Amino acid sequence: MEFTEASFREAKGTVGVIGELLTGREGANNYQPGGESWSCAFAPDESRFAWSCGFRKVVILPWNSYKNCLYNRTLKQKDGSQDGLGYQLFNERVSLDAAFPVTCLAFGTGTPEKDLVKRDYWTRFNHSKDLILATGHTNGRIRIWDPYTGKLLLELTDHHKPVTCLAFAPDGSLRLVSGSRDCTIKVWDMFDDGNMFKTLKEHPGSVRSVAWSPDGHYLCSTGDRQKVLIWDMDQYTLHRRLSGHYNSVLSCSFSPDGAMLATASCDTRVIVWNTATGEQLKVLAHMSPPPAVIYMSGENNSAVRGVSFSPNGCHLVTICADGLLRFWNLDQGSVDEEQQPENTGHCLDGDTLLSCCYSPGGGTVAVGHASGSVVFFQCPPFVPPLLHLSRMSVHRALGDVTSHPEILLPRSLKSYLQYKQW
């Protein structure tokens, strides 16, 4: 296995590649089942990067959020303990033998994520003791690890088919949600020794992805038979069904203020929804012209496998079966016209894109491949407008103010707050 940092390279019309983690295996030709990188994840404080590199192995690496790259060992202090800003470093990478093939993974922290990104410059908080890593497996098991030592802490067993997705609540409650091919979603309490206390049963087929809203009140789950469901995670009841896709929905992501939800489907499209009303705000087509509904509902080579919102709320990144990574600027284009990606990236030669995720700081997108390799793409530079930052602040503090009749708002401002205008 080869760990490399690629020198920055950028061709016209494409985003730059700033690093690679290579396994040396083939991703499409001479394909080896079991060696896929189905999932990779950044820790909420962006101090660690977890990489599922295939054949039961998970590697945890230190991430330099300030230089936007993996830590270079030559930059460590002589004692190997801390960097110049006082944050703990790994002396060596941590490798886990998960014992079973890994299908998904997720970091969790007992500190609310909103507090992780609001550090005061004169203090140095240590959140390391709160960080844990969960891995999902083909035999239905979920394993909980200490990412600093690689020690196995817990094993959760209740699913009877492969676990397909995992997500920790962002509110510090350490609630873990898992989705499975057994058509169920289960909620686990890490503060109660991993007790499974709720099972959600509304999916008629496999659950493909789950995502928490930033405030931890809602959960989106997607799956086979065009299903997009929003759950009330205070009452653990179904809150809303979203209809509009024509094929299995493989991925979902909330905007950082929770006002929008993006879903990616095998029907070659990504739909951006208003979370509060369920209204479709934008449709991002990955084929031009868009195919007929009959083609969308069958097998095609433009299925959208992953979607992730940027931390600034203005960009989406998507990965597609055609081998392209696309960056979409939601601030460009009107609702009615067909939108084109702002930038694109390409998979490794002869490989297939399987997973993608933004770093919490928004400077990098990590993309997992069928060969088990990961490529780090540099995100397009963008300064969000002050109006948009104010809009996100209103949603974070007050929620959907447009649904309250007692709050008198100008019609244009109401439309802007609902993301019908940019």
N, C-alpha and C positions, 0 to 999 in steps of 0.2 A: 504494500500500500504506500502510495506516494503523497506527501503533504507538500504542496508548493504554493507560493504566492506569485501569481502571474504579474508581470509588469503591465502597467496600464496600457491598454490598447483600445482604439476606438476608430471604427470606420465610419464613413459618411452615412448618416441616417440611422446609425445604431448606437446603443449605449456602450459604455466602456466596461471591460471586464477587469476587476481589481484583485481577483484571487481565485484559486481553484483548489479543491481537495479531490485528488484523483485516485481511483482504485486500480486503474490499468485494465479493467474488464471491458468487454464489448457491451454496448447498450442495446443494439438492435440486431446486428449481425453476430452470429455465434452467441446468441443471448443465453445467459445462465439464470434460470428461474431461482428466486431466493436472494439474488444479489442487488435488488432494487433499493434506491433511497426513497422510500415512500413518504418519509417525513423528516424535517429538520426544524429546529426552533432556536430562537434567541431567548435568553433569560429576560424577565421583565425589566431588570436593571441594566441589561445589555452587557453584563460582565462575562457571560458564558455563551457558547454556541454548542448545541447538541446535534450530532450528525448520526443518523441511522444509515450505515454504509453497507448493509446487506449481510446475509449469512450470520444472523443473530448478534452482530457486533454494533455497539453504540460507542461513539467517541465524543468526549466532552472537551472542548478547547477554550482557553481564555480569549476573550474578544476585547480589543482596544476600541472603545466607543469614541474616543477623541480623535484617533487617527483613522478610524473606520476600517479596521483590518484585524486579522489575527495577530496576537502578540508575537513579536519577534523576540526570540529568547535572548538575543544579544543586548536587548534594551532593559533587561531585568536588573534589579539591584544585586549587589554582590551576595547578600544573604538570601536572595531568592524569595523574600517574604512579601514585599510590597512594592508597588510602583511609586512614582514621584508624587502622586496625589493621595497616597495612603490607602489604596484599595488592595485587597488581597490578590495575590497572583498564584497560579499553579506553578510548581517547580517542574512538573511534567504533565502531559496530557493524561486524562483519565479514560481508560478503555473498559467497557463493560461487555462481558459475555452474557447476553440476556437469556441464554439457554434455549430460547424458542425464537422462531422468525419474528422480526419486529415489523408491525404494520403502521404504527403511529407513535408519537411521543409528544410530551408537553411539559413545560416548566410550571411550577406553582410556588407561590410565596405567601407567607402569613402576613405580609405587609401590603396594604392596598396599593395597587399600581399607581394611583393618582398621587400617592405620597412618594413613590419611588422617583418620580420625575420632578418633584418639587423640593429638591435638596436646597437648603440655604448654603450660600457659598462659604460662610464662616464655620460651618459644622461638617463633620465627616461621619455620616451614619454608616453603620455596618449592618447590611441586611443579609449577610451571607448565611447566618444561622437559620434563616427562614426558608431557604431555597430547597426545593425537592424536584425530582424528575420522575415522571410516570411514563411507562412504556406499555403499549398494547400489543397483543400477540395473536397469532393465527389460531391458537387453541382456546381462545376466549379469556385468557388470563390477563390481568393487569399487574405490573410489578412497579413498586415504588422504591426509588434509589436515593442515596445521598450522593449528590453530584461532586462532592469534594473528595470523597474517599472511594466511591464506587461500591459502597456497601449496600446490600439488599435490605430494605427496611420492612416492607410489607408485600404480601401477594394477595390480590383480590380476585375471587373466583365466584362468578355468578352467571356470566354470559356462557352460552353453550355453542356459540359460533364465533368466527374471528372478530376481534375488536377492530373497528375501522377508523375511529376518531376519538380524540381525547381533548378536553379543555378544562382548565382550572378557572374558577370564578375570579374576576379581577379585583374583588372587594376585600381580599385578605381573609375570607372565610375558609379557604382551603377546601371548598366544595369542588369535587371532581366529577365531571360529566363524561360518560363514555357512550358511544354509539356502536352498534354491532350489526352483523348480517343476520342476527336472530330477530331483527325488526324492533328491537327495544332500545331505549335510552335509560341508563341507570345513573343515579346520583349517589356519590359516596362522600362521607364526611371524614377527612383526614384527621381532624381534631378528636374524633371518636374512634381512633385506631382503624380507620378505613371502613367504618360501618356503612353498608349499602342501605339507605333508608327510603328510596323512592324509585319506582320503575314507571317510565312514561311509555304508553303503548298506543300510538296513533299511526305509526308507519306500517303500510301494508307490505313493504319490501325492505331491502337493506337500507340502513342508515349510512349515508356517505360522508357527512360532515356536520360538525356542531360549532357554534360560535356564541360567546356571551356578549351581551351589550356592555358598554364600558361601565355602567353603573351597577351591573350585576342583577338587575331586576328581570331581564328577559334573556331567553336563549333561542337562537335560531337553529333548526335542524333541517337538513335536506336529505333526499334519498331517491330511490327508484320510484317510477310511476309519477314523475313530475312533482314530487312533494316538496313544498317549502312550508314549514310550520314554525310559528313563533309561540313560545311557551312563557307563561307567567311564572317566574322562579321564586316568587314569594308565596304563592298558593300552590305551585306545581300543577297548574292546569293549562289546557290549551287556550291560548289567547287569540290567535288569528291564523287563518290559512291564506296563503298567497297563490294565486292561479295566474299562469301566463306562459310557463315553459311547456315544451312539447316532448321532452325526453327526460331522462334521469338527470337530477341536479347534483353535481359532484362537489361543489364547494360554496362556502358563504363567508361573508366578512362584514362586520358593522363598521360604519364610519366612527372616527374618534369621539364624536359627540353623541353617537347613538341615533341620530336623526335619519340616517340612510342605511340601507342594507343592500349589499351586492351579492347576487347569486350567479354561479357559472354552471352551464348545462351542456349535455351532449347535443343539444339542438343548435349548436354553433353560436350561441348568444350569451351575453351577460346582461342581466336586468338589474337596474338600480331602482330600489323601491323607497318610498316614504314609509319609514317604520311605523309611524303613528296611524296613518290612514290606509296603508297597503296599496297606495297608488303607484303606478309605474312612472318614474321620473325620466329615465333614459334607457335605451336599448343599444348595447354595443355589439355590432355584428362582426363576426370573424370570417365571414365570406362576403364577397361583393360581386354581384348582387346577392342579397340573402336568399337562401334556397327555399323551395316550397316546403310547406308543412309536412308533406309526406316524406320528404327527404330528411327533414329534421328529426322525425320520430323514429327513424331507422339508424343503422350504422353509418357513420361518415368519418372522413379524415380531418374534420375540423371541430371535433368535440373540445370544449373548453374544460380543462382538467383542474384549474386552480384560479383563485382570485384573492387579492389582498388589498385592503385600503391602506393608503399612506397615512402616517401620523398627522400630516397637515390637512387631511380631509379633501384635498383637491385632486389627488391622483389615485388611479387604480392600476395594479399590475395584474396581468392575466397570462397563463400559459396554455398553449393549444396543442392539439395532436398534430398540427402541421409543422411543429418544431420551432415556432416563433414565441418569443416572450414579447409582450406588448405593454407599453406604458400609455395610459389614457389620461389626458388632462380634462377633467370634468368642467373646468372653467372655460373651456373653448367649445364653440359650437352651440347652436340653439337646440331646443328640445325636439323640434320637428325634423331637422336635417340629419342625415347619416354622418356619424362622427368617425374620424379616422384616428388611429393611434399617433401619439406624439413622437414616440421613439420605439424601436424594436431591438431585440437581441436574438441570438440564435443558440440552439442547443449544440452540445459537443458533436463533432462529426460522427455520424452513424448512431447517434444516441436518441433518447426519447425523454421529454420533459414530464415529470410526475408530480412535483410539489413546488410551492413557492411561498415565501414569507418575507415581509418587511422587517428590518431591524427596528427596535423601538424608537431610535433616534431618527429614522427615515432616510439615512444616507445609503443604505445597501439593501438589495434584494438577494436572498439566497435561493437557489433553484436546484432541487434534487433531480437526478437522472436515473434512468433504468439501469445504468451500469453501476450505480451506487455512488457515483461522483457528485460533487456539489460545485457549482460555479457562483461566484459573488459578482453581481452586476452593480455598477454605480448608478444611483438614481439621477434623473435629470434635475438640474438645479432649478429651484422655483421659490419665489417669495410670495406667500399667500397675501391677498389684499387685506387691508385692515378691516374692511366691512365683513369679510368672511371670518376673520378671527373673532370679531365681535359676535357674529351669529353663532359660532361654535360655543362661545362663552355663555351666551343666553341659554342655549340648549343644555349645556352641562349644569348650569345653576338652577334653571327653572323648568326644564323639560319642554314639551310642546306647548308653548304659550298660545298658539293659534287655535287650540281646541277649547280655550276658556272664553266664553262669550262675555264675561265681565271685564275682560281686558280689551279695550278699544284700540284697534290697530288700523292704520291706513291700508288700503287694499294692496298697494304695491309692496309695503313692508311685510304683509302677511304672506304674499306670494314668495318673497325673498326668503323669509324664515322657513318656508316649506320646501326650499331648494328647487322651486319651479323656475327661478331666475338665478343667474350667476353673475 
